[in-house]
Amino acid sequence: MGLEIEFLPTGDDSGDAIIIREGTALTGYTIYNVDGGYASTSDTIINHIEKYYGRDVSINHMVLSHADDDHATGLIKVLERFHVDNLWMNRPWLFVDEVIQHFHGNYTRDGLYKDMRDLHPYLIQLEELVAKKNKQSLFKTNINHVFQGSQIGSFTVLAPSRERYIRLIPELPKTPKNYSADSATGTLLGGLFTEAKKKVAEYIDEKWNIETLSSNPQPPTNASNETSVVQLGRFGKRSILLTADAGPEALNEAADYAQMLGMLAPPTFVQVPHHGSRHNVTPEVLDRWLGARVPEGTKYGTAYVSVGAKRLGHPRGQVSNAFLRRGYPVHTVRTLAKRYSFDMDDRKDWVDSVPEPFKTEVEA
């Protein structure tokens, strides 16, 4: 049984667009598309699938990790081009009855439902496109919630739990404000709408045995990122951990669930969350998932991170160093697609990737 996971470039700005294929030519393949980058990324995905997998294939599982533009908008054209068996995405307006009490009587149920939909036009486009295609074809696309415990082919969804997702809905940047301006200033939501003053970057030294990554990143990553789907695929003795833009809360919830299932162990391959941001990982959560720090030169697995071509400050040095200290060299996807595979044919026109070096000077 072969596997290949490919991270495709998303242009000048950071996004995620991931294609996964497992199986053999004899037994057939299962194809996954996890996130689609921006609208401009869709042609990159389509051309890649047509070139390497075939023009007449179906996508078995299309997964939207969370409702941010840089993950969602590129999926629309891909869904138009290919048949998709299953579309996995969470739609916050479907939980309006469970969150309306947080809006202090400022909305009717129907008014809040409408406003939440209006703030997610690209999710509506995906929803309407599925309905249109289902009317025109005998081959139907199912739209599924994607919560902890869902099984997506060989992948188990570890986070978000349904309960935590619903708890975060009132704090999502694309949810109508649920608090007055005065009370919002002390909440995560209020913090999202308070623009911090830009400061000149300062740098500090790091050594292999000196880690400066914060255990309490400030400001914390936003609520939308914390709703990201975290999924673990198991392929024989190998495992693949996909994290999207998950933050420490989501990664710890995922670790708790994996531990309960007896699946918590260092993965063979891991996605660095949120394009290498310092606000999404802590030393403690990395220790839970990857294990403790190891002697310099030790390699346990491989890490990939998607970064926009013009995002030269990412991945952050503190983050790539932290992964490297735990035996996971970080390979950065900018302008060229990168592929991790086993038991699949080589691609003669592809070159080997070089991971990020250890950085002795990092942003403070």
N, C-alpha and C positions, 0 to 999 in steps of 0.2 A: 504494500500500500504506500503510494507516494504522496507527498505533500509539498506544495509551494505556496508561499505567502509573499505578496508583492505590494510594496508601498509606492504609489505613483506621485509624481510632483504635482503641486497644486498652484503653481504660479509664484508671483512675487510675495504674496502674503501666506501665512501659515494656515493649513487646513489638513484634513485627513481624507485619503482615498485609498482603500485597501481592497485587494482582490486575493482570494484564497481558492485554491483548487486541491482537492484530495481524490485519490483513487488511482486507477490504472486504465490504459487503453482497452484492456480486455474486459474489465468489470464495469467500466464507465466512471465518470467523474461527478463529483458534487462541487458546485461553484458557489462561492459566497462573495458578496460585495458589501463591505463594511464601510459606511460613510462615502460621500461623494465629492467632498471639497466644495468649491464654489461652482456657479453655473458654467463658468469657462472650463472647469475641470472635466465636464461630462464627455467632451470629445476625446480627451486623453484616455478615459476609462473605456469608452466604446472602441476606439482604435486598438487599444491594448487587447481587449477580449477578442475582437475580430482577428487580429494578427496571430495571437498565440493559442487561442482556444477554439476559434471557428466562428463563422458568421451566423450559424443556425443554432447555437447553443442556447439553453435556458439558464437563467440564474436561479439556483434553488432557494437561496436565502439572501435577501437584501436587508441589511440591518442599519438603522439610523441610531447612532449611539445617544444623541441628544439633539435638542432642537435649535442648535446654533447654525447660522448661515454657512459657516465654513465647513460644515459636515453634511448639511442637508440639501442645499440648492442644486448641487451637481447630480443628485440622484434622479431628478425629474426626467431629464432627457434620456438617461440610461434606462429608466422604466418604460419610456416610450419606445426605445429601440428593441429591447429584449423582453421576452416573456419572463416573468418572475413568479415562482411558485408561492413564496411567502415574503411579505413585507413586514418587518418587525419595527414598530415605532410606537412611542407613547405620545398621546394627544391630551394635553392638560385639560381641555374643555370637557372631556368625558367624565371628569371628576368634580364638576362644578358643585354638585349637591354635597360633596364631602368637604368643600373648602369655603363655601359662601359665608359661613359664620365669621370668617376672619375679615370680612369686608365691612363690618359695622353698619349694616343697613344701607350702604351707599349704592348697592346694586340690587335690582331684581334678579331672579335666577336667569331669566331669558337674556337680560341685559349683560350680565357677566359672561354667560355662555357666548354671546355674540362678540363681545369685545375680546375674549380670549382667542376665539377663532380668527378674528381680524388681525391679531398681532402675529399670527403664524400662517401667512398666505402660502408659503411653500409647502407646508404640511397639508393644507387644503388642496393644493394642486396635486400632490401625490394621492390623496384620498379620492379626488374626483377622477383622476386618470385611471385608477384601479377600477372604479365603478364603470367608466366608459369602456375599458378594455374587456371587463367581465361581461358586458352586454353583447360585445361583438365576437366573442370567442367561446368555444367549448372548454378551453383551458383557463381555469380561474386562478386568480391571485387572492390569497388570504391575507388580510391585515390582522396582525397579532400584537397584543400588548407584549412588552419585553421587560419582565420583572424577574427578580431572584427566583431561581428554580426552573425557569423556562429552558427547554432543550432545543437548541438550534443546530441541527445536524450533530456533529461531534463536539459542539461547544455547549457548556453549561453556563447559564447566566448567574453570576454571583452577586451582582448589585445592579440597580437599586432594588431594595425590597419595595413592595407596593406601598407599605405604610410610610417609609421614609420619602418616597417620591411624592406622595400626597402631602406630607408635611412640608415639603420644600416648594410646592406650587405657589403659595402666596408670596414667596420671596424671589421668584424667577424674574429676571429683568424684563421679560416679555409678558408678564402678568400685570393687569391693572393694579395700581398702587392700593394697598389694603390698609394703610395707616395714614394718619394725618401727618403733615410735614413736621410737626414738633416731635411726635413720637417716633418718626422714622429715623431720626438722626442717630438713635442709639441701637439700630438694628442693622443686620447685614444688608437689607434692602436699602436702608438709608445710606449706608456706606457706598453702595454701588452708584448712587447718584451724586455723590460728593466727589468732585474732581480734585485729586491730590496735586500739589505743586510739584512740578518737575524739578529734579535735583541733578546736579552734575555727578556722573558716575564716579565712585571711589572704589579702589581696589585693595584687596588684602592678599596675603600670601597663604597658600595651602601646601601642605606636605602630605605624603602618603598616610602618615599616622596622625594628621591633624585635619579634622573635618569641620567645616564652618557652616554647613547646611543647617538651617534653623529647625528646631523641634516645634516651633509655634510661628509659622510664617504669617507675616502681616503686610498688607491686608490678606485675609484668607481668600482663596479662590471663590468665585461666585457660585450661587445656588444652582445655576444651570449646569455648570461643570460637575457639581456634586451629584447631579442626576444621571451622569454618564453611565452607559452600560459597560460593566466589567464582565468579561467572559473568558472562560478557561476551556481550551480545547485539549483533548487527550488523544494521542495518536501512538499507540503502543507505549514505549518507554519515554516518548517525547511529549512535551506539553507546551502550549502556546497561550500566553496571557495577554489579552488585549484590554487596554485601559482607557482609550479615548482621552477625554479631558478630565478624568476623575481626580478628585482631591483626596486628602488624607481621610476624610470621613467615609467616602465611598470605598476607598482601598481597604480601610479597616473593616468595614461591613463585609466586603468581599472575602477578606481573610477569615473573618469569623465563620462565615457560611462554608467556605472551603474546608476549614478545620472541622466543622461539624460533619461534613461529608467524608472526611478522611482524605481530602485532596490538597491540603495545604503543604506544598513542597516547592523548592526552587524550580521555576520553569526552565525549559530549554531555550525559549524565546520569549522576550517581553517587549511590549511597546512602552516607551517612555511617555508618561502622561503629559498632555497639554503642551506639546512642542518643546519640552525641556524647561518649563517654568519652575522657578523656585517655590511657588506658592502651592504646588500640588503634591510634593513628596516631602517626607521628613525622614531623618535617619531611622526612627523607630519603625515606620511602616515599611521602609526598604528592608530592614532586618527581618521583619515578619515574612516578607515575600521572597527575598533573595538570599537570606542568611546573613551571618555576621561578616565583617570585613576579613579579607584574606591576604596572604602575602603578595607583594607586588609581582606581577607576571602570571598569576593564577587565573585561569579562565574556566568558568562554569557554564556560561551560556552566552547568548547574543541579545543585544538590545537595538531596536530601531526607533528613530524619532523623525517625524515629519516637520520640516521647517521651511518657511517661505524663502524664496531666493534672495530677497532683500532683508530678511531678518537675521542680520549678521551677528547679533548678540545672543542668538539661541543656537543650540541648547545652552543654558547657563552652565558656566564652568563648575559651579558647586554641584550641579545635578549630574553632569556627565562624569565628574570625578567620583561622585558617590556610587554610581552604578559600576564604574571600573573597579573601585575598591572592593566591591562584592563579587567580582569575577565576571562582570557583564560589560564588555566593550560596547560603546555606543556608536552606531552607524547612522549618519545624518543623511536624510533624503532632502535634496534641494531641487536641482534641475534634472536629475536623472532618476528613473525608477530603480529600485533596489529589490533584490529577490533573495529570500532564504528558502532553501529547498533540500529535500532528501528523497532519494529513489525516484527522481524525475530526470528527464533528459537535460543535458547541458545546453546552454544557449551560447553559441560560438561568438555572437556579436556583442556579448555582455562582458564587462570587465569586473575584476574583483574589487570589492569595496574596502576602503581603508578606514578604520574606526577613529574616533576623536582621540587625540593624545591626552595624557594627563596634563592638566593646566596648573602651573605653579602660582598663577596670579588670577584671582577671580573677583567678580564684583562683590562689594560689601553689601 
